[in-house]
Amino acid sequence: MLKNKICLVGSSGGHLTHLYKLKPTWKKYNRFWVTFNKEDANDLLINEKVYHCYFPTNRNVWNLIRNTLLAFKLLLKEKPKVIISSGAAVAVPFCYIGKLMGAKIIYIEVFDRIDRPTVTGKLVYPIADEFIVQWDEMKKVYPKAKNLGSIY
């Protein structure tokens, strides 16, 4: 296992599935996950180091504040070199605080967005070291993005 640590952060459901599909890439690294304390996430990540964040996150200012404080706490403790996310809202505080702490930010825009951005994508795009899309049409939305094709 390599010394560099990565943080994989994302909502449960499709966002988490996106990240999990990248297992050939992340499995060789020391890592931890940040996601919701929900059955699908807990079942998928049964043998992984997981921290639970607060939800719901959509338009919930209180949970944004709580997740921002959690991000400070966890990122200071774990000190990841890289943060990888495919959204949704919980990614924003982790990406911004991680960037302030010197982590590289890799953001993957979700598969179901073909020609318009997600709110999280728009917020993370300006600070991402690598911004990955899965459709050529998304290069018009995010000109600096890389299209690496479908994760699925």
C-alpha positions as CSV (number, residue, x, y, z in Angstrom):
1,M,0.0,0.0,0.0
2,L,1.3,3.4,-0.9
3,K,2.0,6.0,1.7
4,N,-0.1,8.8,0.2
5,K,-3.6,8.9,1.6
6,I,-6.7,9.8,-0.4
7,C,-10.1,10.9,0.7
8,L,-13.1,9.7,-1.3
9,V,-16.2,11.9,-0.6
10,G,-19.7,11.6,-1.9
11,S,-23.3,11.3,-1.2
12,S,-24.7,7.7,-1.0
13,G,-26.4,6.3,-4.1
14,G,-25.2,7.1,-7.6
15,H,-22.4,9.5,-6.5
16,L,-20.9,6.8,-4.2
17,T,-21.3,4.1,-6.9
18,H,-19.4,6.4,-9.3
19,L,-16.5,6.5,-6.9
20,Y,-16.6,2.8,-6.1
21,K,-16.4,2.0,-9.8
22,L,-12.9,3.5,-9.7
23,K,-11.7,0.7,-7.4
24,P,-8.9,-0.3,-9.7
25,T,-7.5,3.2,-9.2
26,W,-8.0,3.7,-5.5
27,K,-7.6,0.2,-4.1
28,K,-3.8,0.5,-3.9
29,Y,-3.9,3.6,-1.8
30,N,-4.3,4.3,1.9
31,R,-7.8,5.8,1.9
32,F,-10.9,6.8,3.8
33,W,-14.4,7.6,2.7
34,V,-16.9,10.3,3.7
35,T,-20.5,9.6,3.0
36,F,-24.0,9.3,4.5
37,N,-24.8,6.8,7.2
38,K,-27.3,4.9,5.0
39,E,-27.7,1.2,4.3
40,D,-26.5,1.3,0.7
41,A,-23.3,3.1,1.6
42,N,-22.6,0.9,4.7
43,D,-23.2,-2.3,2.7
44,L,-20.9,-1.1,-0.2
45,L,-18.1,0.1,2.1
46,I,-18.2,-2.7,4.7
47,N,-14.5,-3.3,4.8
48,E,-13.4,0.4,4.3
49,K,-12.6,3.2,6.7
50,V,-15.7,5.4,6.6
51,Y,-16.7,8.6,8.3
52,H,-20.3,9.6,8.2
53,C,-21.3,13.1,7.2
54,Y,-24.6,14.9,7.9
55,F,-27.6,14.8,5.6
56,P,-29.8,15.9,4.0
57,T,-27.5,18.4,2.2
58,N,-29.8,20.0,-0.4
59,R,-30.6,23.5,0.7
60,N,-29.8,22.6,4.3
61,V,-27.6,25.4,5.7
62,W,-27.3,23.7,9.1
63,N,-25.9,20.5,7.6
64,L,-23.6,22.6,5.4
65,I,-22.2,24.2,8.6
66,R,-21.9,20.8,10.3
67,N,-20.2,19.2,7.3
68,T,-17.8,22.1,7.0
69,L,-16.8,21.6,10.7
70,L,-16.5,17.9,10.0
71,A,-14.3,18.5,7.0
72,F,-11.9,20.7,9.1
73,K,-11.8,18.0,11.8
74,L,-11.3,15.0,9.5
75,L,-8.9,16.6,7.0
76,L,-6.7,17.8,9.9
77,K,-6.7,14.3,11.4
78,E,-6.3,12.3,8.2
79,K,-4.2,14.7,6.1
80,P,-5.0,13.3,2.6
81,K,-2.8,14.3,-0.3
82,V,-5.8,13.9,-2.8
83,I,-9.5,14.3,-2.4
84,I,-11.7,12.6,-5.1
85,S,-15.4,13.3,-5.4
86,S,-18.3,13.0,-7.8
87,G,-20.6,15.0,-5.6
88,A,-23.0,15.9,-4.4
89,A,-23.2,18.8,-1.9
90,V,-21.1,17.2,0.8
91,A,-18.2,17.5,-1.6
92,V,-18.1,21.2,-1.5
93,P,-16.8,21.8,2.0
94,F,-14.3,18.9,1.8
95,C,-12.9,20.1,-1.5
96,Y,-12.6,23.8,-0.5
97,I,-11.1,23.0,2.9
98,G,-8.9,20.3,1.4
99,K,-7.6,22.8,-1.1
100,L,-6.7,25.2,1.6
101,M,-4.8,22.4,3.4
102,G,-2.8,21.6,0.2
103,A,-4.7,18.6,-1.0
104,K,-5.1,18.0,-4.8
105,I,-8.8,18.0,-5.8
106,I,-10.1,15.6,-8.4
107,Y,-13.8,16.1,-9.3
108,I,-15.8,13.8,-11.5
109,E,-19.0,15.2,-13.0
110,V,-21.7,12.6,-12.9
111,F,-22.6,10.4,-15.8
112,D,-26.2,11.6,-16.2
113,R,-25.1,15.2,-16.9
114,I,-24.6,15.4,-20.7
115,D,-24.8,19.1,-21.5
116,R,-25.5,21.1,-18.3
117,P,-23.6,21.3,-15.0
118,T,-24.5,20.2,-11.5
119,V,-24.5,22.8,-8.8
120,T,-21.7,21.0,-7.0
121,G,-19.7,20.8,-10.3
122,K,-20.0,24.6,-10.8
123,L,-18.8,25.2,-7.2
124,V,-15.9,22.9,-7.3
125,Y,-14.7,23.5,-10.9
126,P,-12.7,26.7,-10.1
127,I,-10.5,25.0,-7.5
128,A,-10.2,21.5,-9.0
129,D,-6.8,20.3,-10.0
130,E,-8.4,17.8,-12.3
131,F,-12.0,18.1,-13.4
132,I,-13.3,15.0,-15.3
133,V,-16.4,14.8,-17.5
134,Q,-17.8,11.7,-19.2
135,W,-19.3,13.3,-22.3
136,D,-17.7,15.5,-25.0
137,E,-20.6,17.9,-24.8
138,M,-19.6,18.7,-21.2
139,K,-16.3,20.2,-22.5
140,K,-18.5,23.2,-23.7
141,V,-19.7,23.6,-20.1
142,Y,-16.3,23.0,-18.5
143,P,-13.6,24.0,-21.0
144,K,-10.6,22.9,-18.8
145,A,-12.1,19.5,-18.1
146,K,-10.8,16.2,-19.3
147,N,-13.1,13.7,-20.9
148,L,-12.0,10.3,-19.8
149,G,-15.2,8.6,-21.0
150,S,-17.8,6.6,-19.1
151,I,-17.0,5.1,-15.7
152,Y,-19.9,2.7,-16.2
